[in-house]
Amino acid sequence: MISFGGGLPSPETFPIKEIEEIACQMLREKGTVALQYGPTEGEPELREEITKWMRREKAAVKPENILVTSGSQQGLDIISKIFLDPDDIIIVELPSYMGGLQAFSAYRAKLVGVPQDNDGIRTDLLEKALAKLARRHRKPKFIYVVPDFQNPSGVTLTLERRKRLLELAHEYEVPIIEDSPYRDLRFAGNFVPMICSLDNENHVIALGTFSKLLCPGLRLAWIAAPTDWMERMVAAKQSMDLSSPIFTQLIVAEYLKRGLLPQQVDNIRKLYAKKREAMIKALQRYMPREVTWTEPEGGLFLWVKLPNQMDTNALFPKAVESKVAYVIVSAFHFNGKGQNTMRLNFSYPSEAQIEEGIRRLANVIRENM
Ligand SMILES: Cc1ncc(COP(=O)(O)O)c(C=O)c1O
């Protein structure tokens, strides 16, 4: 079976040797701290290092604005916990990250979807949605976006739209949740600033994670939030797990202090750029002409569109019979749309598997068109 399904980083990129060395040294020198309970906000040295990492982007964060979380998934849960009551409205992109939709739905939020195109969320349609809600005296609790190499679509929000999104957030006084796990994995195109770095009115809560930069098994991520929200977030996290593991926090803090992350990220970028290239070439070679796809400038995924009448859900068992798997993108919509689309992951399979898997998938599609 060749799977383009999961969102797994390539294990080739895990810095196992460095982590082993740092972990051993840390246990020898700081074992009693590493194995003890620690502050809910996160270890001060890690918060400091995350701040430095974000400041490369000119994001004006301070260590006291950083909350270390057990994965960004926990960050989304914390945000839901402090913002959402049943029937509250939030705005999400269509399609949107499934784990985000799950977190918000668990708090019984009502989701309003705004479609994307190749430039990210359609801010003209967002404006209409906000105006329509305002006429009904409804104010969304937040707007949730994954602006860089989005999961599942792979598209990136343009600078003009980032600015427009912020203007709308200010005008309608709705916070933006900027969830950006793939941001540093850019391998083509031009740098676009983080939305939080363009904001000077404290309207953006940003989420970052080490899952795609180091390894997801560490379960370490962060929320960078304006001071007004921090206290409630810390209280929400405290009731979930008291703190994220001090052991892995100290490992990552040391890894960052040693200045190893830029080289690590560079290696990942190079590897994924090759894999993405291999996938695009295979799609060009094998797919029927009616099939289209996004060409992401970074991240882990691309998004394939089949002719309108096709249904990737119905096609799935046939693909599995041919020993190839993908993710059905209708799962990333919550309104029954997107039935003719699929998400393909290129970070995990090898280049040879990408070539063979796309060949198999193209055959299944052709036979069922
Ligand atoms: C958009 C988005 N947000 C959050 C997450 C969760 O990441 P983490 O491993 O940090 O919990 C993912 C994971 O794939 C994701 O794609």
The ligand as an SDF file (V2000), in Angstrom:
LIG
                    3D

 16 16  0  0  0  0  0  0  0  0999 V2000
   -3.2230   23.2400   10.3750 C   0  0  0  0  0  0  0  0  0  0  0  0
   -2.7980   22.3750   11.5050 C   0  0  0  0  0  0  0  0  0  0  0  0
   -2.9310   22.8140   12.7530 N   0  0  0  0  0  0  0  0  0  0  0  0
   -2.5480   22.0630   13.8040 C   0  0  0  0  0  0  0  0  0  0  0  0
   -2.0090   20.8020   13.6330 C   0  0  0  0  0  0  0  0  0  0  0  0
   -1.6270   19.9940   14.8410 C   0  0  0  0  0  0  0  0  0  0  0  0
   -0.2560   19.9120   14.9680 O   0  0  0  0  0  0  0  0  0  0  0  0
    0.4790   19.4230   16.2930 P   0  0  0  0  0  0  0  0  0  0  0  0
    1.2600   18.2110   15.9270 O   0  0  0  0  0  0  0  0  0  0  0  0
    1.3340   20.5700   16.7050 O   0  0  0  0  0  0  0  0  0  0  0  0
   -0.5720   19.1280   17.3270 O   0  0  0  0  0  0  0  0  0  0  0  0
   -1.8550   20.2980   12.3350 C   0  0  0  0  0  0  0  0  0  0  0  0
   -1.3030   18.9470   12.1170 C   0  0  0  0  0  0  0  0  0  0  0  0
   -1.1560   18.4460   11.0640 O   0  0  0  0  0  0  0  0  0  0  0  0
   -2.2620   21.1040   11.2490 C   0  0  0  0  0  0  0  0  0  0  0  0
   -2.1480   20.6920    9.9760 O   0  0  0  0  0  0  0  0  0  0  0  0
  1  2  1  0
  2  3  1  0
  2 15  2  0
  3  4  2  0
  4  5  1  0
  5  6  1  0
  5 12  2  0
  6  7  1  0
  7  8  1  0
  8  9  2  0
  8 10  1  0
  8 11  1  0
 12 13  1  0
 12 15  1  0
 13 14  2  0
 15 16  1  0
M  END
$$$$
